Amino acid sequence: MTISSTASLDLPLDMVIFGGGGDLSARKLLPALFMAHLHGTLPKQTRILAIGRQDWTRERYLEFVETKSRPFIEPKALSPEGWQAFLSIFEYVKIDVTSAEDYRRLAEVSSGNVQRVFYLATSPELFTQICDGLSNAGLVDDNARVVLEKPLGHDLASAQAINSDVGRYFQEPQIYRIDHYLGKETVQNLMVLRFGNALFGPLWQAPYIKSVQITVAESVGVGSRAGFYDHTGALRDMVQNHLLQLLCIVAMEPPVSLDPDAVRDEKLKVLRSLRKMSPAELARDTVRGQYAAGAVGGEPVKGYLQEEGVPAESNTETFVALKVQIDNWRWANVPFFLRTGKRLAKRQSEIVIEFADLPFSIIPDGPRDRSNRLVIRLQPEESIQLQMMAKEPGSGMQMLPVSLSLDLETSSNLRRPEAYERLLIDVVRGRLTHFMRRDELEAAWTWVEPILNGWAQSNERPRQYTAGTWGPAASSALMARYNMTWSEET
């Protein structure tokens, strides 16, 4: 099989979404495809083939799109003509993933010389069956691509099994393991910030950087995902993928080019340089938490153990804080602090680069606890701030902290596609740079799995924290142990 590394936009596109009637499709995929269709970034002859178990007609599926997807599209982007044009490209195909006959019916619908993108927005347990059915029906050819949604496994062995199973039908350049954080404008801008500016290049290493913080905070609880989440937890759900990918972009060496494998080679080196935690380090440098009843946004909320579908004695963590070391020349002795959790004080994702203190200050009355920081905000707003010291107006030489700020949402008049839209277009055009390679995924699990095992062996319950706070007090104590504070505590 000869794999096409780039898509021909002259070829008709069949975007085949397994799980087309699911929540992810409704909230993320279909709104992203609408925006891409509206702005002409999809091939002219594009169809969306929604695959589901429901015994729906095409008209019934369009009602689903109308009621479940339309509310997630910005009203200013909607027009009657644009919406109807989008609905006209849909087909609905009912498939039982175990039925060979159903795949043959799909092959009849998707026939001819087309590029097929199979988006598997389903449980990973179905990936093998789906790929086998597609292959047997003759739907996997050299133009085909498959997009795999997380979670890709619950440990190293299951991740390897998924990779091997899918790899029997699709070659590695055809497999797109998606992490929507890598589609965020600010995350991709981090590459330009690091490798396109002479200002930061020489300083992006020890001893000029004192520490790095990466926070992905959510104000929501588990909601309707309790059944899934209680078997997953924050470490698997967020750290193994989102936070480690952010860490890789911050910490990797400059790639020789923007070629997908050149970038992913450098990310892989970071993952392989992560220091494995000893039992003593595991006890000292990790914090597990679980939210209790409290208030978020002024509204009372239940604790995790009171959420519907959560076992009364669940030990699942909804909060994780870690101190991580990268054992290489660039980052020797620079601690990386990772933190994520649900029901925290607010929804906020950011990367904080804290630069080292001056060896000596000639300003005797200057504050001693205000380091220079580069704050890269990923959500809810996207911005970059360089926090520094300036002279306070008036006589004398008093200093005050100021920020040089770049609001990425207003810095350009160009439209800013959402993460899923950007990544879906990358799939269509054969751009693999912002998708995980097999060895990346397995290296991440190799590092995470001993932490999971260590927690299981300790049999300690997660520390309780009140919903609407920044997590358990032990998280702040972790930072204090290294004479540091989380950014909101400064």
C-alpha positions in Angstrom: 0.0 0.0 0.0 1.3 3.5 -0.9 0.3 6.0 1.7 -0.7 9.4 0.5 1.1 11.9 2.8 -0.9 14.9 1.6 -4.5 15.1 0.6 -5.7 16.0 -2.8 -8.4 18.6 -2.2 -9.6 17.7 -5.7 -10.7 14.3 -4.4 -14.3 14.1 -2.9 -14.2 13.7 0.8 -16.3 11.3 2.9 -16.0 12.2 6.6 -17.3 9.1 8.3 -18.1 9.7 11.9 -18.7 6.6 14.1 -20.6 7.8 17.1 -22.3 10.4 15.0 -25.2 10.5 17.4 -23.0 11.0 20.5 -22.2 13.9 22.7 -18.7 14.6 21.2 -20.1 14.7 17.7 -22.9 17.1 18.7 -20.9 19.5 20.8 -17.5 19.5 19.0 -17.2 17.7 15.7 -20.3 18.9 13.9 -19.9 22.6 14.9 -16.3 22.4 13.8 -17.2 20.9 10.4 -19.9 23.5 10.0 -17.4 26.3 10.4 -14.9 24.6 8.0 -17.7 24.1 5.5 -18.9 27.7 5.9 -15.3 29.1 5.3 -14.5 26.8 2.3 -11.7 24.8 3.9 -13.2 21.4 3.1 -13.0 19.9 -0.4 -15.8 21.1 -2.6 -17.4 17.7 -2.8 -17.6 16.8 0.9 -20.1 14.5 2.6 -20.6 13.8 6.3 -21.6 10.2 6.8 -22.9 9.9 10.4 -22.8 6.4 11.7 -24.9 5.3 14.7 -26.7 2.5 16.4 -30.0 4.3 16.4 -32.6 3.3 13.9 -32.9 6.8 12.4 -33.8 8.1 9.0 -31.7 10.9 7.5 -34.5 13.3 8.5 -34.5 12.2 12.1 -30.7 12.6 12.2 -31.0 16.1 10.9 -33.4 16.9 13.7 -30.7 15.7 16.1 -28.1 18.0 14.4 -30.6 20.9 14.6 -31.4 20.5 18.3 -28.0 19.2 19.7 -25.3 20.8 17.5 -26.8 24.2 16.4 -26.7 25.6 20.0 -22.9 25.1 20.0 -22.4 27.3 17.0 -21.9 31.1 17.4 -25.2 32.8 16.3 -23.3 35.3 14.2 -21.9 32.5 12.1 -25.3 31.1 11.3 -27.4 32.1 8.3 -30.4 30.2 6.9 -28.6 29.6 3.6 -25.3 28.5 5.2 -27.0 26.1 7.6 -29.2 24.5 4.9 -26.1 24.1 2.7 -24.4 22.3 5.6 -27.3 20.0 6.3 -27.4 19.0 2.6 -24.1 17.2 2.8 -25.2 14.7 5.5 -26.1 11.1 5.2 -27.0 8.8 8.1 -26.1 5.1 8.1 -27.2 2.8 10.9 -24.5 0.3 11.7 -24.2 -2.6 14.2 -20.4 -2.7 14.5 -20.5 -6.5 14.6 -22.5 -6.8 11.3 -20.6 -7.4 8.1 -23.7 -6.7 6.1 -23.9 -3.2 7.6 -20.3 -2.4 6.5 -21.2 -3.6 3.0 -24.1 -1.1 3.1 -21.7 1.6 4.1 -19.4 0.6 1.2 -22.3 1.1 -1.2 -22.9 4.6 0.2 -19.2 5.5 0.2 -18.1 4.3 -3.2 -15.9 5.5 -6.0 -12.6 7.4 -5.9 -13.0 9.3 -2.6 -10.8 10.2 0.3 -12.3 8.7 3.5 -11.6 10.0 7.0 -12.9 7.6 9.6 -13.4 9.4 12.9 -13.9 6.9 15.7 -15.8 8.9 18.4 -16.6 5.6 20.2 -15.4 3.6 23.1 -11.8 2.3 22.4 -13.1 -1.3 22.9 -14.9 -0.9 19.5 -11.8 0.3 17.6 -10.7 -3.2 16.5 -14.2 -4.3 15.4 -14.7 -1.2 13.4 -11.4 -1.3 11.7 -11.9 -5.0 10.9 -15.3 -4.3 9.4 -14.1 -1.4 7.3 -11.2 -3.5 6.0 -13.3 -6.5 5.1 -15.7 -4.2 3.2 -12.9 -2.8 1.1 -13.1 0.7 2.6 -9.5 1.0 3.8 -7.3 2.1 0.9 -4.2 4.3 0.5 -6.2 7.5 0.8 -8.0 6.4 4.0 -7.3 8.0 7.4 -8.5 7.1 10.8 -8.9 9.5 13.8 -8.7 8.0 17.3 -10.3 9.8 20.2 -9.0 9.4 23.7 -8.8 7.6 26.0 -6.3 5.4 24.2 -6.1 2.7 26.8 -6.2 2.7 30.6 -2.6 1.5 31.0 0.5 0.6 28.8 -0.7 -2.9 27.8 -4.1 -1.7 26.7 -2.6 1.2 24.7 -0.2 -1.2 23.0 -3.0 -3.5 22.2 -5.1 -0.6 20.6 -2.0 0.5 18.6 -1.3 -3.0 17.4 -5.0 -3.7 16.5 -5.5 -0.5 14.6 -2.0 -0.9 13.0 -3.1 -4.2 11.4 -5.4 -2.2 9.1 -3.9 1.3 8.9 -0.3 2.2 8.6 1.2 4.7 11.0 1.0 7.7 8.6 -2.8 7.0 8.3 -3.4 7.1 12.1 -4.3 10.4 13.7 -4.4 10.2 17.6 -6.2 13.4 18.4 -5.6 15.6 21.5 -7.6 18.8 21.1 -5.2 20.8 23.3 -2.7 20.5 20.4 -5.2 22.3 18.2 -5.4 25.4 20.4 -4.0 28.5 18.8 -2.0 29.4 21.9 -0.4 26.0 22.1 0.7 26.2 18.5 1.8 29.8 19.1 4.1 28.4 21.7 6.2 26.8 18.9 6.6 30.2 17.3 7.3 31.9 20.7 10.1 29.5 21.4 11.6 28.9 18.0 10.8 32.1 16.1 12.2 34.7 18.6 15.8 35.4 19.4 14.6 36.9 22.8 13.7 33.6 24.5 16.0 31.0 22.8 19.1 31.5 24.9 17.0 31.8 28.2 14.8 28.7 27.7 16.9 26.4 29.9 18.6 26.0 33.2 19.9 28.0 35.0 17.8 30.9 33.6 14.5 29.2 34.3 13.7 28.5 37.9 10.5 26.4 37.5 7.6 25.6 35.1 3.9 25.3 36.1 1.3 23.8 33.9 -2.3 24.0 35.1 -5.5 22.7 33.5 -8.3 23.7 35.9 -12.0 22.9 35.4 -14.9 24.4 37.3 -17.3 21.7 36.3 -17.8 18.3 38.0 -18.1 14.9 36.4 -21.7 15.5 35.4 -23.1 12.7 33.2 -19.6 11.1 32.8 -19.5 9.6 36.2 -19.6 6.0 34.9 -16.6 6.6 32.7 -14.7 8.9 35.0 -14.8 6.7 38.1 -12.8 4.1 36.2 -10.4 6.7 34.8 -9.5 9.5 37.2 -7.7 12.7 36.6 -4.2 11.2 36.0 -5.5 9.0 33.1 -8.0 11.5 31.8 -5.8 14.7 31.8 -2.2 14.2 32.8 -1.3 11.2 30.6 -2.3 13.2 27.5 -3.1 16.9 27.7 -0.6 17.9 30.4 2.3 15.7 29.1 1.8 17.1 25.6 2.0 20.6 26.9 5.1 19.7 28.9 6.7 18.3 25.7 6.1 21.5 23.7 7.6 23.6 26.5 10.6 21.3 27.1 11.5 19.8 23.8 14.7 20.7 21.9 14.4 22.7 18.6 13.4 20.3 15.9 15.4 20.4 12.6 12.2 21.4 10.8 8.4 21.4 11.2 8.2 18.0 9.5 5.8 15.9 11.6 8.4 13.3 12.6 11.1 15.9 13.3 8.7 17.6 15.9 7.5 14.3 17.3 11.0 12.9 17.6 11.9 15.8 20.0 8.7 15.3 22.0 9.5 11.6 22.4 12.9 12.5 23.8 11.3 14.6 26.5 8.9 11.8 27.5 11.8 9.3 27.7 13.7 11.8 29.9 11.0 12.1 32.5 12.5 10.8 35.8 10.7 7.7 37.1 9.4 8.3 40.6 10.7 6.1 43.5 8.2 5.2 46.3 9.6 8.0 48.4 9.3 10.5 45.6 5.8 9.3 44.9 4.8 10.0 48.5 6.5 13.4 48.5 5.9 14.8 45.1 2.3 13.7 44.2 -1.0 14.9 45.5 -4.4 13.2 44.9 -7.6 15.0 45.7 -11.3 14.5 45.5 -13.8 17.3 45.6 -16.3 17.6 48.4 -19.5 19.7 48.5 -19.0 23.4 48.1 -19.9 26.3 45.8 -18.8 27.2 42.3 -19.7 30.6 40.8 -21.9 31.3 43.9 -24.0 28.1 43.4 -23.9 25.2 45.7 -22.6 21.9 44.2 -22.4 18.3 45.3 -19.3 16.5 46.3 -17.9 13.8 44.0 -19.2 10.9 46.2 -22.7 12.4 46.0 -22.7 12.5 42.1 -25.1 10.1 40.4 -23.3 6.9 39.4 -20.3 7.3 41.7 -19.8 4.5 44.3 -20.1 5.6 47.9 -16.5 4.6 48.7 -14.8 5.6 45.5 -11.1 6.3 45.7 -11.0 7.9 42.2 -9.0 11.2 42.1 -10.6 14.3 40.6 -7.4 16.4 41.3 -3.7 15.7 40.7 -0.6 17.8 41.4 2.8 16.5 40.6 6.4 17.7 40.8 8.2 16.3 37.7 11.9 16.3 36.8 13.3 16.0 33.3 16.7 14.4 33.3 18.6 16.1 30.5 21.1 18.8 30.0 18.6 21.6 29.3 16.3 21.0 32.3 18.6 19.7 35.0 17.3 20.6 38.4 14.4 22.6 37.0 11.1 21.4 38.6 8.0 21.1 36.5 4.7 21.3 38.5 1.7 19.8 36.8 -1.8 20.4 38.2 -5.3 19.5 37.0 -8.7 19.1 38.7 -12.4 19.3 38.6 -14.6 21.7 40.6 -11.8 24.1 41.1 -12.1 27.9 41.6 -12.5 28.6 37.9 -11.9 27.3 34.5 -8.3 28.2 33.6 -5.5 26.6 31.6 -2.1 28.2 31.7 1.7 27.6 31.4 3.8 29.7 33.8 7.6 30.0 33.1 9.3 31.4 36.2 12.7 32.8 35.4 15.5 32.6 37.9 16.1 35.4 40.4 18.8 38.0 39.9 22.1 37.0 41.6 22.3 40.5 43.1 19.9 43.5 43.1 21.2 47.1 43.3 17.6 48.2 44.2 17.7 47.8 48.0 13.9 48.3 48.6 12.7 46.1 45.7 10.4 43.2 46.4 12.2 39.9 46.9 9.3 37.6 45.9 8.4 38.9 42.5 10.2 36.8 39.9 9.9 37.5 36.2 7.3 35.2 34.7 6.0 34.4 31.3 2.3 33.4 31.6 0.8 31.7 28.6 -3.0 31.5 29.1 -4.7 28.8 27.0 -8.3 29.3 28.2 -10.8 30.7 28.7 -9.1 33.7 27.1 -5.9 33.2 25.0 -3.0 35.6 25.9 0.7 35.9 26.7 2.0 38.0 29.5 5.5 38.8 30.4 5.6 39.9 34.1 8.5 42.2 35.0 9.5 45.0 37.2 9.4 48.7 36.4 10.1 51.9 38.3 7.2 53.4 40.3 6.5 57.0 39.3 7.9 59.6 41.5 11.1 60.3 43.3 13.3 57.4 44.5 13.8 54.0 42.9 10.8 52.0 44.1 9.8 49.1 41.9 6.4 47.8 41.0 5.3 44.8 38.9 3.9 45.4 35.4 2.9 43.1 32.6 3.6 43.3 28.9 0.5 41.7 27.5 -0.5 40.2 24.1 -4.2 39.4 23.8 -4.2 36.8 21.1 -7.9 37.1 20.5 -7.6 40.7 19.4 -4.1 40.8 18.0 -5.2 39.9 14.5 -8.3 40.5 12.4 -8.0 37.0 11.0 -10.6 34.4 12.1 -9.4 32.0 14.8 -10.7 28.5 14.2 -11.5 26.4 17.3 -9.2 23.5 18.1 -11.3 20.7 16.6 -11.8 22.6 13.4 -8.1 23.2 13.0 -7.2 19.6 13.7 -9.9 18.2 11.4 -8.6 20.3 8.5 -5.1 19.0 9.4 -6.4 15.4 9.0 -8.0 16.2 5.7 -4.8 17.8 4.4 -2.5 15.1 5.8 -0.7 17.2 8.4 0.4 14.9 11.3 2.5 17.3 13.3 -0.1 18.0 16.0 -1.1 14.3 16.5 0.5 11.8 18.7 2.7 9.1 17.2 2.5 5.5 18.5 5.8 5.6 20.4 4.8 9.0 22.0 1.6 7.5 23.4 3.4 4.4 24.7 6.2 6.5 26.3 3.6 8.6 28.1 1.9 5.5 29.5 5.3 4.0 30.5 5.9 7.0 32.7 2.4 7.3 34.1 1.8 3.6 34.9 4.2 3.3 37.9 2.4 6.3 39.5 -1.0 4.6 39.1 0.5 1.4 40.5 2.1 3.2 43.4 -1.1 4.9 44.4 -3.0 1.6 44.2 -0.5 -0.1 46.4 -0.6 2.6 49.0 -4.3 2.3 49.4 -4.6 5.9 50.6 -7.7 7.8 49.9 -7.5 11.0 47.9 -7.4 14.2 50.0 -10.7 16.0 50.2 -11.0 19.6 49.0 -14.0 21.9 49.0 -15.5 22.5 45.5 -14.7 26.0 44.4 -11.2 26.1 45.8 -7.9 25.4 44.2 -7.6 21.9 45.5 -6.3 20.3 48.7 -4.0 22.2 51.0 -1.4 19.5 50.2 -1.0 21.0 46.7 0.2 24.3 48.2 2.4 22.4 50.6 4.0 20.6 47.7 5.0 23.9 46.2 6.1 25.3 49.6 8.4 22.4 50.0 10.4 23.8 47.1 10.0 27.4 48.2 7.5 28.1 45.4 3.8 29.0 45.1 1.2 28.4 42.5 0.6 31.4 40.3 -2.7 32.5 41.8 -1.1 32.5 45.3 1.6 34.9 44.4 
